[in-house]
Amino acid sequence: MQRSSHPPAEAGLEERLQRTLARAGYGSRRSVEALIREGRVMVDGHVAELGARVDPRKARIVVDGSPVPAHPELRHYALNKPPGITTTLRDRHAGRTLEEFLPEGPRLFPVGRLDRDSEGLLLLTNDGELANRLLHPRYGVEREYLVEVAGSPPRSLARALEAGVQLEDGLARAVRAGRVQVGRDRAALSIVMIEGRNREVRRMLAVLGYPVRRLVRVRIDGVRLESLPPGAVRPLTSDELRALHSTTGLASASPRPRR
C-alpha cells in the first residue's frame, strides 16, 4: 500500500496525527504512535506515517477500518434520561425538556426518543448521518429495555413478544425477550428491539395483558447505561463509537445537521 503524509491544509489548522488520535480517545501519545507504526491508521486513503500532520476538520482518518471522529466540533454523549422529561430540545408545552441536561459546546440533538414516562439511555450527537443510521431499522441497531410489569407473567410471554404482537400501526416484534425476575404481583423483563416506534414496548405488553409500571432503556448497540446516574451526561468512549460505526457501516464522521 502507498504511504503518504496528509497534504497541506489551511494554515493554523494542521496538527500532528498523534495529537488528533489521542484527543479522539485512542490512547496515550505512545500507544497512538504504535498504531501508526503498525500501519493501522489511514489518512485520506493512504497508510499514515509517523509525524504526519493533518487538518482534523477535513482529513478522513480511519483506524482498523473504522472512521475516527476527529473533527473538533463533533460531539457524542450518553444521557440517563430521568422520567418526566420530554425528549425534545424546546417545547413551550412541555414541563421539562432535554435542554437542561445538554453540555456546553456545539448544538446537539437526541438520537430517537424515549417517551416522557420512560427513562434510561439516550444518545446525543451532532453527527446527523450517524443518527440517521442508528434510527433506521435496516442497520439492526439493538435497543435493550428493562421493563417492570404488573402481574406474574409465564415464560410464554417472552415467546409471544418474539413471535410478534399486532398493533394498530403494524406487527411489532422483539428480537429477544426474557424474564429477569418474577414476583407475586410484578415481574422484570429484558426486551431487545430494533425498531423505535412510539411507545412500542408499552403497547405490546398492554395488548398481552401486562401493563408497564417502569421502563428503562439500558443499552443501544454497544453503549450501556450501567452506573450513569439519572440526569447525568458522559462522552462516548472511542470503543463505543467504533462499535456504532461498525454496526451502521459509517465510512466518515463529521458534524452536520440531521436530515
CYANA upper distance limits for C-alpha pairs under 8 A (distance plus 0.5 A):
  1 MET  CA     46 HIS  CA      7.91
  1 MET  CA     47 VAL  CA      7.50
  2 GLN  CA     46 HIS  CA      6.55
  2 GLN  CA     47 VAL  CA      7.07
  3 ARG  CA     46 HIS  CA      6.07
  3 ARG  CA     47 VAL  CA      5.36
  3 ARG  CA     48 ALA  CA      6.70
  3 ARG  CA     49 GLU  CA      7.31
  4 SER  CA     46 HIS  CA      6.25
  4 SER  CA     47 VAL  CA      6.89
  4 SER  CA     48 ALA  CA      6.54
  4 SER  CA     49 GLU  CA      7.09
  5 SER  CA     43 VAL  CA      8.13
  5 SER  CA     46 HIS  CA      8.33
  5 SER  CA     48 ALA  CA      6.39
  5 SER  CA     49 GLU  CA      6.38
  5 SER  CA     52 ALA  CA      5.54
  5 SER  CA     53 ARG  CA      7.51
  6 HIS  CA     43 VAL  CA      7.07
  6 HIS  CA     44 ASP  CA      7.87
  6 HIS  CA     48 ALA  CA      8.31
  6 HIS  CA     52 ALA  CA      6.87
  6 HIS  CA     53 ARG  CA      6.68
  6 HIS  CA     54 VAL  CA      6.17
  6 HIS  CA     59 ALA  CA      8.26
  7 PRO  CA     54 VAL  CA      8.15
  8 PRO  CA     14 GLU  CA      8.41
  8 PRO  CA     54 VAL  CA      8.17
  9 ALA  CA     13 LEU  CA      7.45
  9 ALA  CA     14 GLU  CA      6.83
  9 ALA  CA     54 VAL  CA      7.71
  9 ALA  CA     55 ASP  CA      6.42
 10 GLU  CA     14 GLU  CA      7.70
 10 GLU  CA     55 ASP  CA      8.20
 13 LEU  CA     55 ASP  CA      6.03
 13 LEU  CA     56 PRO  CA      8.21
 14 GLU  CA     53 ARG  CA      6.42
 14 GLU  CA     54 VAL  CA      5.54
 14 GLU  CA     55 ASP  CA      4.89
 14 GLU  CA     56 PRO  CA      7.72
 15 GLU  CA     19 ARG  CA      7.42
 15 GLU  CA     20 THR  CA      7.56
 15 GLU  CA     53 ARG  CA      5.66
 15 GLU  CA     54 VAL  CA      6.05
 15 GLU  CA     55 ASP  CA      6.95
 15 GLU  CA     56 PRO  CA      8.24
 16 ARG  CA     20 THR  CA      7.09
 16 ARG  CA     51 GLY  CA      6.73
 16 ARG  CA     52 ALA  CA      6.42
 16 ARG  CA     53 ARG  CA      4.83
 16 ARG  CA     54 VAL  CA      6.77
 17 LEU  CA     21 LEU  CA      6.75
 17 LEU  CA     50 LEU  CA      8.31
 17 LEU  CA     51 GLY  CA      7.29
 17 LEU  CA     52 ALA  CA      6.22
 17 LEU  CA     53 ARG  CA      5.90
 17 LEU  CA     54 VAL  CA      6.41
 18 GLN  CA     22 ALA  CA      6.60
 18 GLN  CA     29 ARG  CA      6.45
 18 GLN  CA     32 VAL  CA      6.44
 18 GLN  CA     33 GLU  CA      6.84
 18 GLN  CA     50 LEU  CA      8.40
 18 GLN  CA     51 GLY  CA      7.96
 19 ARG  CA     23 ARG  CA      6.60
 19 ARG  CA     29 ARG  CA      7.40
 20 THR  CA     24 ALA  CA      6.78
 20 THR  CA     56 PRO  CA      7.34
 20 THR  CA     70 ALA  CA      6.92
 21 LEU  CA     25 GLY  CA      7.03
 21 LEU  CA     26 TYR  CA      6.01
 21 LEU  CA     27 GLY  CA      8.16
 21 LEU  CA     32 VAL  CA      7.15
 21 LEU  CA     68 VAL  CA      8.29
 21 LEU  CA     70 ALA  CA      7.70
 22 ALA  CA     26 TYR  CA      5.64
 22 ALA  CA     27 GLY  CA      5.91
 22 ALA  CA     28 SER  CA      6.28
 22 ALA  CA     29 ARG  CA      6.53
 22 ALA  CA     32 VAL  CA      7.11
 23 ARG  CA     70 ALA  CA      8.42
 24 ALA  CA     68 VAL  CA      7.72
 24 ALA  CA     69 PRO  CA      7.12
 24 ALA  CA     70 ALA  CA      6.38
 24 ALA  CA    238 SER  CA      7.39
 25 GLY  CA    237 THR  CA      7.22
 25 GLY  CA    238 SER  CA      5.75
 26 TYR  CA     31 SER  CA      8.33
 26 TYR  CA     32 VAL  CA      6.94
 26 TYR  CA    238 SER  CA      6.90
 27 GLY  CA     31 SER  CA      6.31
 27 GLY  CA     32 VAL  CA      6.60
 28 SER  CA     32 VAL  CA      6.60
 29 ARG  CA     33 GLU  CA      6.58
 30 ARG  CA     34 ALA  CA      6.93
 31 SER  CA     35 LEU  CA      7.03
 32 VAL  CA     36 ILE  CA      6.99
 33 GLU  CA     37 ARG  CA      6.69
 33 GLU  CA     50 LEU  CA      7.28
 34 ALA  CA     38 GLU  CA      6.62
 35 LEU  CA     39 GLY  CA      7.08
 35 LEU  CA     40 ARG  CA      6.01
 35 LEU  CA     41 VAL  CA      7.01
 36 ILE  CA     40 ARG  CA      6.38
 36 ILE  CA     41 VAL  CA      5.93
 36 ILE  CA     48 ALA  CA      6.85
 36 ILE  CA     49 GLU  CA      6.98
 36 ILE  CA     50 LEU  CA      6.53
 37 ARG  CA     49 GLU  CA      7.78
 37 ARG  CA     50 LEU  CA      7.11
 39 GLY  CA     47 VAL  CA      6.56
 39 GLY  CA     48 ALA  CA      7.42
 40 ARG  CA     47 VAL  CA      7.93
 40 ARG  CA     63 VAL  CA      6.17
 40 ARG  CA     64 ASP  CA      5.89
 41 VAL  CA     47 VAL  CA      6.47
 41 VAL  CA     48 ALA  CA      6.13
 41 VAL  CA     61 ILE  CA      7.65
 41 VAL  CA     62 VAL  CA      6.22
 41 VAL  CA     63 VAL  CA      5.12
 41 VAL  CA     64 ASP  CA      7.17
 42 MET  CA     46 HIS  CA      5.68
 42 MET  CA     47 VAL  CA      4.95
 42 MET  CA     48 ALA  CA      5.73
 42 MET  CA     60 ARG  CA      8.49
 42 MET  CA     61 ILE  CA      6.18
 42 MET  CA     62 VAL  CA      5.52
 42 MET  CA     63 VAL  CA      6.92
 43 VAL  CA     47 VAL  CA      6.85
 43 VAL  CA     48 ALA  CA      6.25
 43 VAL  CA     59 ALA  CA      7.08
 43 VAL  CA     60 ARG  CA      6.16
 43 VAL  CA     61 ILE  CA      5.12
 43 VAL  CA     62 VAL  CA      6.98
 44 ASP  CA     59 ALA  CA      6.72
 44 ASP  CA     60 ARG  CA      5.48
 44 ASP  CA     61 ILE  CA      6.92
 45 GLY  CA     60 ARG  CA      8.32
 48 ALA  CA     52 ALA  CA      7.39
 54 VAL  CA     59 ALA  CA      6.85
 55 ASP  CA     59 ALA  CA      6.22
 56 PRO  CA     70 ALA  CA      5.92
 56 PRO  CA     71 HIS  CA      5.58
 56 PRO  CA     72 PRO  CA      7.42
 57 ARG  CA     70 ALA  CA      7.67
 57 ARG  CA     71 HIS  CA      5.17
 57 ARG  CA     72 PRO  CA      7.30
 57 ARG  CA    254 SER  CA      8.46
 58 LYS  CA     71 HIS  CA      8.04
 60 ARG  CA     67 PRO  CA      7.78
 60 ARG  CA     68 VAL  CA      8.19
 60 ARG  CA    252 SER  CA      7.30
 61 ILE  CA     67 PRO  CA      6.37
 61 ILE  CA     68 VAL  CA      6.00
 61 ILE  CA     70 ALA  CA      7.95
 62 VAL  CA     66 SER  CA      5.74
 62 VAL  CA     67 PRO  CA      4.81
 62 VAL  CA     68 VAL  CA      6.02
 63 VAL  CA     67 PRO  CA      6.92
 63 VAL  CA     68 VAL  CA      7.23
 66 SER  CA    242 ARG  CA      6.61
 66 SER  CA    245 HIS  CA      7.13
 66 SER  CA    246 SER  CA      7.27
 66 SER  CA    250 LEU  CA      8.48
 66 SER  CA    251 ALA  CA      7.55
 67 PRO  CA    242 ARG  CA      8.10
 67 PRO  CA    245 HIS  CA      7.81
 67 PRO  CA    250 LEU  CA      7.95
 67 PRO  CA    251 ALA  CA      6.33
 67 PRO  CA    252 SER  CA      5.99
 67 PRO  CA    253 ALA  CA      6.91
 68 VAL  CA    242 ARG  CA      8.49
 68 VAL  CA    252 SER  CA      8.18
 68 VAL  CA    253 ALA  CA      7.25
 69 PRO  CA     74 LEU  CA      7.10
 69 PRO  CA    252 SER  CA      8.45
 69 PRO  CA    253 ALA  CA      5.72
 69 PRO  CA    254 SER  CA      7.29
 70 ALA  CA     74 LEU  CA      7.81
 70 ALA  CA    253 ALA  CA      8.18
 70 ALA  CA    254 SER  CA      8.48
 71 HIS  CA    253 ALA  CA      8.25
 71 HIS  CA    254 SER  CA      6.68
 71 HIS  CA    255 PRO  CA      8.01
 73 GLU  CA    106 PRO  CA      6.98
 73 GLU  CA    255 PRO  CA      7.17
 74 LEU  CA    106 PRO  CA      8.39
 74 LEU  CA    125 THR  CA      8.13
 74 LEU  CA    126 ASN  CA      6.82
 74 LEU  CA    127 ASP  CA      7.29
 74 LEU  CA    254 SER  CA      6.91
 74 LEU  CA    255 PRO  CA      5.87
 75 ARG  CA    106 PRO  CA      7.98
 75 ARG  CA    108 LEU  CA      8.04
 75 ARG  CA    124 LEU  CA      8.39
 75 ARG  CA    125 THR  CA      5.92
 75 ARG  CA    126 ASN  CA      6.45
 75 ARG  CA    127 ASP  CA      8.00
 75 ARG  CA    235 PRO  CA      8.23
 76 HIS  CA    123 LEU  CA      7.78
 76 HIS  CA    124 LEU  CA      6.29
 76 HIS  CA    125 THR  CA      5.02
 76 HIS  CA    126 ASN  CA      7.67
 76 HIS  CA    127 ASP  CA      8.46
 76 HIS  CA    235 PRO  CA      6.36
 76 HIS  CA    236 LEU  CA      6.24
 77 TYR  CA    123 LEU  CA      6.29
 77 TYR  CA    124 LEU  CA      5.56
 77 TYR  CA    125 THR  CA      6.87
 77 TYR  CA    233 VAL  CA      7.00
 77 TYR  CA    234 ARG  CA      5.98
 77 TYR  CA    235 PRO  CA      4.77
 77 TYR  CA    236 LEU  CA      5.72
 78 ALA  CA    121 LEU  CA      7.06
 78 ALA  CA    122 LEU  CA      6.38
 78 ALA  CA    123 LEU  CA      5.29
 78 ALA  CA    124 LEU  CA      6.76
 78 ALA  CA    225 LEU  CA      8.37
 78 ALA  CA    233 VAL  CA      6.11
 78 ALA  CA    234 ARG  CA      5.92
 78 ALA  CA    235 PRO  CA      6.73
 78 ALA  CA    236 LEU  CA      6.81
 79 LEU  CA    120 GLY  CA      8.03
 79 LEU  CA    121 LEU  CA      6.25
 79 LEU  CA    122 LEU  CA      5.66
 79 LEU  CA    123 LEU  CA      6.72
 79 LEU  CA    124 LEU  CA      7.75
 79 LEU  CA    228 LEU  CA      8.43
 79 LEU  CA    231 GLY  CA      7.21
 79 LEU  CA    232 ALA  CA      6.36
 79 LEU  CA    233 VAL  CA      4.99
 79 LEU  CA    234 ARG  CA      7.24
 80 ASN  CA    119 GLU  CA      7.51
 80 ASN  CA    120 GLY  CA      5.21
 80 ASN  CA    121 LEU  CA      5.42
 80 ASN  CA    122 LEU  CA      6.86
 80 ASN  CA    225 LEU  CA      7.52
 80 ASN  CA    228 LEU  CA      6.90
 80 ASN  CA    229 PRO  CA      7.00
 80 ASN  CA    230 PRO  CA      5.47
 80 ASN  CA    231 GLY  CA      5.88
 80 ASN  CA    232 ALA  CA      6.31
 80 ASN  CA    233 VAL  CA      7.24
 81 LYS  CA     85 ILE  CA      7.57
 81 LYS  CA    119 GLU  CA      5.59
 81 LYS  CA    120 GLY  CA      5.53
 81 LYS  CA    121 LEU  CA      6.87
 81 LYS  CA    122 LEU  CA      7.02
 81 LYS  CA    230 PRO  CA      6.58
 81 LYS  CA    231 GLY  CA      6.10
 81 LYS  CA    232 ALA  CA      8.40
 82 PRO  CA    118 SER  CA      8.06
 82 PRO  CA    119 GLU  CA      5.54
 82 PRO  CA    120 GLY  CA      7.20
 82 PRO  CA    230 PRO  CA      5.85
 82 PRO  CA    231 GLY  CA      6.33
 83 PRO  CA    116 ARG  CA      6.63
 83 PRO  CA    117 ASP  CA      5.41
 83 PRO  CA    118 SER  CA      5.88
 83 PRO  CA    119 GLU  CA      5.50
 84 GLY  CA     96 ARG  CA      7.77
 84 GLY  CA    116 ARG  CA      5.53
 84 GLY  CA    117 ASP  CA      5.83
 84 GLY  CA    118 SER  CA      8.11
 85 ILE  CA     95 GLY  CA      8.14
 85 ILE  CA     96 ARG  CA      5.75
 85 ILE  CA     97 THR  CA      5.86
 85 ILE  CA     98 LEU  CA      7.32
 85 ILE  CA    116 ARG  CA      5.71
 85 ILE  CA    117 ASP  CA      7.93
 86 THR  CA     94 ALA  CA      7.01
 86 THR  CA     95 GLY  CA      8.27
 86 THR  CA     96 ARG  CA      6.69
 86 THR  CA     97 THR  CA      5.39
 86 THR  CA     98 LEU  CA      7.31
 86 THR  CA    114 LEU  CA      8.38
 86 THR  CA    115 ASP  CA      7.27
 86 THR  CA    116 ARG  CA      5.34
 87 THR  CA     97 THR  CA      6.70
 87 THR  CA     98 LEU  CA      6.52
 87 THR  CA    110 PRO  CA      7.92
 87 THR  CA    113 ARG  CA      6.16
 87 THR  CA    114 LEU  CA      6.68
 87 THR  CA    115 ASP  CA      7.34
 87 THR  CA    116 ARG  CA      7.41
 88 THR  CA     97 THR  CA      6.22
 88 THR  CA     98 LEU  CA      6.36
 88 THR  CA     99 GLU  CA      8.19
 88 THR  CA    110 PRO  CA      8.05
 89 LEU  CA     97 THR  CA      6.34
 89 LEU  CA     98 LEU  CA      5.77
 89 LEU  CA     99 GLU  CA      5.53
 89 LEU  CA    109 PHE  CA      7.82
 90 ARG  CA     97 THR  CA      6.93
 90 ARG  CA     98 LEU  CA      8.29
 90 ARG  CA     99 GLU  CA      7.33
 91 ASP  CA     97 THR  CA      7.66
 96 ARG  CA    100 GLU  CA      8.48
 98 LEU  CA    102 LEU  CA      7.17
101 PHE  CA    231 GLY  CA      7.14
101 PHE  CA    232 ALA  CA      7.91
101 PHE  CA    233 VAL  CA      7.81
102 LEU  CA    108 LEU  CA      8.01
102 LEU  CA    233 VAL  CA      8.31
103 PRO  CA    233 VAL  CA      8.11
106 PRO  CA    126 ASN  CA      8.07
107 ARG  CA    126 ASN  CA      7.17
108 LEU  CA    124 LEU  CA      6.51
108 LEU  CA    125 THR  CA      5.61
108 LEU  CA    126 ASN  CA      5.43
109 PHE  CA    124 LEU  CA      5.98
109 PHE  CA    125 THR  CA      6.22
109 PHE  CA    126 ASN  CA      6.81
110 PRO  CA    122 LEU  CA      7.37
110 PRO  CA    123 LEU  CA      6.32
110 PRO  CA    124 LEU  CA      5.00
110 PRO  CA    125 THR  CA      7.09
111 VAL  CA    122 LEU  CA      7.40
111 VAL  CA    123 LEU  CA      5.88
111 VAL  CA    124 LEU  CA      6.42
111 VAL  CA    125 THR  CA      7.70
111 VAL  CA    131 ALA  CA      6.00
111 VAL  CA    132 ASN  CA      8.46
111 VAL  CA    134 LEU  CA      8.03
111 VAL  CA    135 LEU  CA      7.67
112 GLY  CA    122 LEU  CA      8.28
112 GLY  CA    135 LEU  CA      7.06
112 GLY  CA    196 GLY  CA      7.91
113 ARG  CA    122 LEU  CA      7.98
113 ARG  CA    196 GLY  CA      8.34
114 LEU  CA    118 SER  CA      6.42
114 LEU  CA    119 GLU  CA      7.35
114 LEU  CA    122 LEU  CA      8.01
114 LEU  CA    199 ARG  CA      8.48
115 ASP  CA    119 GLU  CA      8.46
115 ASP  CA    198 ASN  CA      7.99
115 ASP  CA    199 ARG  CA      7.09
117 ASP  CA    215 LEU  CA      8.49
118 SER  CA    214 ARG  CA      7.42
118 SER  CA    215 LEU  CA      5.75
118 SER  CA    216 VAL  CA      6.65
118 SER  CA    217 ARG  CA      8.50
119 GLU  CA    215 LEU  CA      6.87
119 GLU  CA    216 VAL  CA      5.36
119 GLU  CA    217 ARG  CA      6.95
120 GLY  CA    216 VAL  CA      5.32
120 GLY  CA    217 ARG  CA      5.11
120 GLY  CA    218 VAL  CA      6.54
120 GLY  CA    225 LEU  CA      7.46
120 GLY  CA    230 PRO  CA      8.10
121 LEU  CA    216 VAL  CA      8.14
121 LEU  CA    217 ARG  CA      5.80
121 LEU  CA    218 VAL  CA      6.25
121 LEU  CA    219 ARG  CA      7.04
121 LEU  CA    220 ILE  CA      7.93
121 LEU  CA    224 ARG  CA      7.95
121 LEU  CA    225 LEU  CA      6.10
125 THR  CA    131 ALA  CA      7.87
126 ASN  CA    255 PRO  CA      5.90
126 ASN  CA    256 ARG  CA      6.89
126 ASN  CA    257 PRO  CA      7.33
126 ASN  CA    258 ARG  CA      8.19
127 ASP  CA    131 ALA  CA      6.84
127 ASP  CA    253 ALA  CA      7.51
127 ASP  CA    254 SER  CA      6.53
127 ASP  CA    255 PRO  CA      5.10
127 ASP  CA    256 ARG  CA      6.19
127 ASP  CA    257 PRO  CA      7.57
127 ASP  CA    258 ARG  CA      7.66
128 GLY  CA    132 ASN  CA      6.66
128 GLY  CA    255 PRO  CA      7.35
128 GLY  CA    256 ARG  CA      6.06
128 GLY  CA    257 PRO  CA      5.72
128 GLY  CA    258 ARG  CA      4.30
128 GLY  CA    259 ARG  CA      7.28
129 GLU  CA    133 ARG  CA      6.77
129 GLU  CA    256 ARG  CA      8.32
129 GLU  CA    258 ARG  CA      7.08
129 GLU  CA    259 ARG  CA      8.47
130 LEU  CA    134 LEU  CA      6.64
130 LEU  CA    245 HIS  CA      8.09
130 LEU  CA    248 THR  CA      8.09
130 LEU  CA    250 LEU  CA      7.50
130 LEU  CA    253 ALA  CA      8.26
131 ALA  CA    135 LEU  CA      6.85
131 ALA  CA    258 ARG  CA      7.68
132 ASN  CA    136 HIS  CA      6.81
132 ASN  CA    258 ARG  CA      7.57
132 ASN  CA    259 ARG  CA      8.20
133 ARG  CA    139 TYR  CA      7.21
133 ARG  CA    248 THR  CA      6.42
134 LEU  CA    139 TYR  CA      7.57
134 LEU  CA    141 VAL  CA      6.59
134 LEU  CA    244 LEU  CA      8.32
134 LEU  CA    248 THR  CA      7.18
135 LEU  CA    141 VAL  CA      8.04
135 LEU  CA    195 GLU  CA      8.19
135 LEU  CA    196 GLY  CA      7.91
136 HIS  CA    140 GLY  CA      8.15
136 HIS  CA    141 VAL  CA      8.49
136 HIS  CA    195 GLU  CA      8.35
137 PRO  CA    141 VAL  CA      7.54
137 PRO  CA    194 ILE  CA      6.66
137 PRO  CA    195 GLU  CA      6.37
139 TYR  CA    247 THR  CA      7.28
139 TYR  CA    248 THR  CA      6.12
140 GLY  CA    194 ILE  CA      6.03
140 GLY  CA    247 THR  CA      8.34
141 VAL  CA    194 ILE  CA      6.00
141 VAL  CA    220 ILE  CA      7.60
141 VAL  CA    221 ASP  CA      6.16
141 VAL  CA    247 THR  CA      7.48
141 VAL  CA    248 THR  CA      8.23
142 GLU  CA    192 VAL  CA      6.85
142 GLU  CA    193 MET  CA      6.22
142 GLU  CA    194 ILE  CA      5.33
142 GLU  CA    219 ARG  CA      8.25
142 GLU  CA    220 ILE  CA      6.28
142 GLU  CA    221 ASP  CA      5.51
143 ARG  CA    192 VAL  CA      5.99
143 ARG  CA    193 MET  CA      5.70
143 ARG  CA    194 ILE  CA      6.49
143 ARG  CA    195 GLU  CA      8.47
143 ARG  CA    217 ARG  CA      7.68
143 ARG  CA    218 VAL  CA      8.31
143 ARG  CA    219 ARG  CA      6.16
143 ARG  CA    220 ILE  CA      5.11
143 ARG  CA    221 ASP  CA      6.90
144 GLU  CA    190 SER  CA      7.51
144 GLU  CA    191 ILE  CA      6.21
144 GLU  CA    192 VAL  CA      4.80
144 GLU  CA    193 MET  CA      6.90
144 GLU  CA    217 ARG  CA      6.34
144 GLU  CA    218 VAL  CA      6.24
144 GLU  CA    219 ARG  CA      5.49
144 GLU  CA    220 ILE  CA      7.01
145 TYR  CA    189 LEU  CA      8.48
145 TYR  CA    190 SER  CA      6.24
145 TYR  CA    191 ILE  CA      5.69
145 TYR  CA    192 VAL  CA      6.76
145 TYR  CA    215 LEU  CA      7.23
145 TYR  CA    216 VAL  CA      6.04
145 TYR  CA    217 ARG  CA      4.79
145 TYR  CA    218 VAL  CA      6.11
145 TYR  CA    219 ARG  CA      7.66
146 LEU  CA    188 ALA  CA      7.28
146 LEU  CA    189 LEU  CA      6.25
146 LEU  CA    190 SER  CA      5.33
146 LEU  CA    191 ILE  CA      7.08
146 LEU  CA    215 LEU  CA      6.52
146 LEU  CA    216 VAL  CA      5.72
146 LEU  CA    217 ARG  CA      6.76
146 LEU  CA    218 VAL  CA      7.17
147 VAL  CA    188 ALA  CA      6.01
147 VAL  CA    189 LEU  CA      5.57
147 VAL  CA    190 SER  CA      6.86
147 VAL  CA    191 ILE  CA      7.94
147 VAL  CA    212 VAL  CA      7.38
147 VAL  CA    213 ARG  CA      8.13
147 VAL  CA    214 ARG  CA      6.29
147 VAL  CA    215 LEU  CA      5.06
147 VAL  CA    216 VAL  CA      6.82
148 GLU  CA    186 ARG  CA      7.41
148 GLU  CA    187 ALA  CA      6.12
148 GLU  CA    188 ALA  CA      4.97
148 GLU  CA    189 LEU  CA      6.84
148 GLU  CA    212 VAL  CA      6.44
148 GLU  CA    213 ARG  CA      5.93
148 GLU  CA    214 ARG  CA      5.55
148 GLU  CA    215 LEU  CA      6.92
149 VAL  CA    186 ARG  CA      6.15
149 VAL  CA    187 ALA  CA      5.97
149 VAL  CA    188 ALA  CA      6.96
149 VAL  CA    189 LEU  CA      8.22
149 VAL  CA    210 TYR  CA      6.30
149 VAL  CA    211 PRO  CA      6.13
149 VAL  CA    212 VAL  CA      4.98
149 VAL  CA    213 ARG  CA      5.76
149 VAL  CA    214 ARG  CA      7.60
150 ALA  CA    185 ASP  CA      6.52
150 ALA  CA    186 ARG  CA      5.03
150 ALA  CA    187 ALA  CA      7.12
150 ALA  CA    210 TYR  CA      6.30
150 ALA  CA    211 PRO  CA      6.36
150 ALA  CA    212 VAL  CA      7.09
150 ALA  CA    213 ARG  CA      7.04
151 GLY  CA    184 ARG  CA      7.58
151 GLY  CA    185 ASP  CA      4.93
151 GLY  CA    186 ARG  CA      5.13
151 GLY  CA    187 ALA  CA      7.15
151 GLY  CA    210 TYR  CA      7.13
152 SER  CA    182 VAL  CA      6.64
152 SER  CA    183 GLY  CA      6.80
152 SER  CA    184 ARG  CA      6.54
152 SER  CA    185 ASP  CA      6.13
152 SER  CA    186 ARG  CA      6.07
152 SER  CA    187 ALA  CA      6.39
153 PRO  CA    157 LEU  CA      6.84
153 PRO  CA    182 VAL  CA      8.10
153 PRO  CA    187 ALA  CA      7.62
153 PRO  CA    210 TYR  CA      8.11
155 ARG  CA    159 ARG  CA      7.76
155 ARG  CA    178 GLY  CA      8.07
155 ARG  CA    179 ARG  CA      7.60
156 SER  CA    160 ALA  CA      6.71
157 LEU  CA    161 LEU  CA      6.79
157 LEU  CA    208 LEU  CA      8.35
158 ALA  CA    162 GLU  CA      6.78
158 ALA  CA    176 ARG  CA      8.28
158 ALA  CA    177 ALA  CA      5.49
158 ALA  CA    178 GLY  CA      5.72
158 ALA  CA    179 ARG  CA      7.70
159 ARG  CA    163 ALA  CA      6.51
159 ARG  CA    177 ALA  CA      7.91
160 ALA  CA    164 GLY  CA      6.71
160 ALA  CA    165 VAL  CA      7.70
161 LEU  CA    165 VAL  CA      6.90
161 LEU  CA    173 ARG  CA      6.45
161 LEU  CA    174 ALA  CA      6.00
161 LEU  CA    176 ARG  CA      8.50
161 LEU  CA    177 ALA  CA      7.23
161 LEU  CA    204 MET  CA      8.01
162 GLU  CA    173 ARG  CA      5.95
162 GLU  CA    174 ALA  CA      5.17
162 GLU  CA    175 VAL  CA      6.53
162 GLU  CA    176 ARG  CA      6.57
162 GLU  CA    177 ALA  CA      7.06
163 ALA  CA    173 ARG  CA      6.78
163 ALA  CA    174 ALA  CA      8.08
164 GLY  CA    171 LEU  CA      6.59
164 GLY  CA    172 ALA  CA      5.82
164 GLY  CA    173 ARG  CA      4.57
164 GLY  CA    174 ALA  CA      7.35
165 VAL  CA    171 LEU  CA      6.08
165 VAL  CA    172 ALA  CA      5.73
165 VAL  CA    173 ARG  CA      6.75
165 VAL  CA    204 MET  CA      6.48
165 VAL  CA    207 VAL  CA      8.11
166 GLN  CA    170 GLY  CA      6.33
166 GLN  CA    171 LEU  CA      4.88
166 GLN  CA    172 ALA  CA      6.73
166 GLN  CA    204 MET  CA      8.37
167 LEU  CA    171 LEU  CA      6.27
167 LEU  CA    172 ALA  CA      7.24
167 LEU  CA    203 ARG  CA      7.94
167 LEU  CA    204 MET  CA      7.67
167 LEU  CA    207 VAL  CA      8.49
172 ALA  CA    200 GLU  CA      7.88
172 ALA  CA    204 MET  CA      7.72
173 ARG  CA    193 MET  CA      7.81
174 ALA  CA    191 ILE  CA      7.03
174 ALA  CA    192 VAL  CA      6.23
174 ALA  CA    193 MET  CA      5.49
174 ALA  CA    194 ILE  CA      8.15
175 VAL  CA    191 ILE  CA      8.20
175 VAL  CA    192 VAL  CA      5.93
175 VAL  CA    193 MET  CA      5.95
175 VAL  CA    194 ILE  CA      7.58
176 ARG  CA    190 SER  CA      8.49
176 ARG  CA    191 ILE  CA      6.46
176 ARG  CA    192 VAL  CA      5.66
176 ARG  CA    193 MET  CA      7.88
177 ALA  CA    189 LEU  CA      7.63
177 ALA  CA    190 SER  CA      6.03
177 ALA  CA    191 ILE  CA      4.93
177 ALA  CA    192 VAL  CA      6.75
178 GLY  CA    189 LEU  CA      6.21
178 GLY  CA    190 SER  CA      5.87
178 GLY  CA    191 ILE  CA      7.21
179 ARG  CA    187 ALA  CA      7.91
179 ARG  CA    188 ALA  CA      6.66
179 ARG  CA    189 LEU  CA      5.02
179 ARG  CA    190 SER  CA      6.80
180 VAL  CA    187 ALA  CA      8.07
180 VAL  CA    188 ALA  CA      5.78
180 VAL  CA    189 LEU  CA      5.67
180 VAL  CA    190 SER  CA      6.84
181 GLN  CA    187 ALA  CA      6.03
181 GLN  CA    188 ALA  CA      5.50
181 GLN  CA    189 LEU  CA      7.54
182 VAL  CA    186 ARG  CA      6.89
182 VAL  CA    187 ALA  CA      4.75
182 VAL  CA    188 ALA  CA      6.85
183 GLY  CA    187 ALA  CA      6.14
196 GLY  CA    200 GLU  CA      7.40
199 ARG  CA    203 ARG  CA      6.62
200 GLU  CA    204 MET  CA      6.66
201 VAL  CA    205 LEU  CA      6.81
202 ARG  CA    206 ALA  CA      6.62
202 ARG  CA    211 PRO  CA      7.65
202 ARG  CA    212 VAL  CA      6.49
203 ARG  CA    207 VAL  CA      6.73
204 MET  CA    208 LEU  CA      7.00
205 LEU  CA    209 GLY  CA      6.74
205 LEU  CA    210 TYR  CA      5.70
205 LEU  CA    211 PRO  CA      6.54
205 LEU  CA    212 VAL  CA      7.49
206 ALA  CA    210 TYR  CA      5.84
206 ALA  CA    211 PRO  CA      5.44
206 ALA  CA    212 VAL  CA      7.85
217 ARG  CA    225 LEU  CA      8.24
218 VAL  CA    224 ARG  CA      6.32
218 VAL  CA    225 LEU  CA      5.45
218 VAL  CA    226 GLU  CA      7.66
219 ARG  CA    223 VAL  CA      6.12
219 ARG  CA    224 ARG  CA      4.88
219 ARG  CA    225 LEU  CA      6.48
220 ILE  CA    224 ARG  CA      7.06
221 ASP  CA    243 ALA  CA      8.08
221 ASP  CA    244 LEU  CA      7.35
221 ASP  CA    247 THR  CA      8.38
222 GLY  CA    240 GLU  CA      6.42
222 GLY  CA    243 ALA  CA      6.51
222 GLY  CA    244 LEU  CA      7.44
223 VAL  CA    236 LEU  CA      8.38
223 VAL  CA    240 GLU  CA      6.33
228 LEU  CA    232 ALA  CA      6.86
228 LEU  CA    233 VAL  CA      8.15
236 LEU  CA    240 GLU  CA      6.59
236 LEU  CA    241 LEU  CA      7.10
237 THR  CA    241 LEU  CA      6.82
238 SER  CA    242 ARG  CA      6.60
239 ASP  CA    243 ALA  CA      6.76
240 GLU  CA    244 LEU  CA      6.84
241 LEU  CA    245 HIS  CA      6.64
242 ARG  CA    246 SER  CA      6.51
243 ALA  CA    247 THR  CA      6.65
244 LEU  CA    248 THR  CA      6.71
245 HIS  CA    249 GLY  CA      6.16
245 HIS  CA    250 LEU  CA      5.55
245 HIS  CA    251 ALA  CA      8.06
246 SER  CA    250 LEU  CA      7.35
